[in-house]
Amino acid sequence: MHARRMRMWVFLIGVFLWSLAGLGWAAEAHHSELNLWDELFRWINFVVLAAILYKVLAKQIPRVLQERRQTIQQAMENAQASRAQAERLLQDNQRRTANLQQELAELQAQASREREELTQRMEAEAQQLAARIVAQARTEIERATERARLSLREEAAALTVQLAEEILRQEVHDTEHQALVRRYIARIGELN
């Protein structure tokens, strides 16, 4: 249909240009004298051309103009629909952006809370671990101290027995006895 319309327009433009050329040639050739037949021929030619153009264009122009009007109307409706859709998309994107900013702020606050809770939990665990280590160290120190006391008691008992043996072996005088006791006390003092 489009090719047919194009051929028709080319034909009409060709007829129009041919008529203009004919009118121009006729006017130039007989410019100096007025010939009734030539003038009549020009008017008949003009009326025939105008009638043909009117006949052809009277049917085509309203239809073409109507089609063009409908095309323009539909393009305007499509543009309005596209604009409305674009505005909806813009509003959706703005709402999503606002929601994303709010969600980001919430996530940051939650991460901050979790970080604080983790820090507090780790500090509490570290304090508990330190308390256990200190308690274990105290227990170990108490055990070591108790072992040392027991060892000192055993050694003191052994020294006492040894001293008693020495005293019994020799009959010791009071002065010697006091010297032995002092030595014994000195040895015990060295062990502490």
Secondary structure, DSSP 4 states (H G I P E B T S, - for coil): -HHHHHHHHHHHHHHHHHHHHHHHHHHHHTSSS--HHHHHHHHHHHHHHHHHHHHHHHHHHHHHHHHHHHHHHHHHHHHHHHHHHHHHHHHHHHHHHHHHHHHHHHHHHHHHHHHHHHHHHHHHHHHHHHHHHHHHHHHHHHHHHHHHHHHHHHHHHHHHHHHHHHHHHS---HHHHHHHHHHHHHHHHHH-
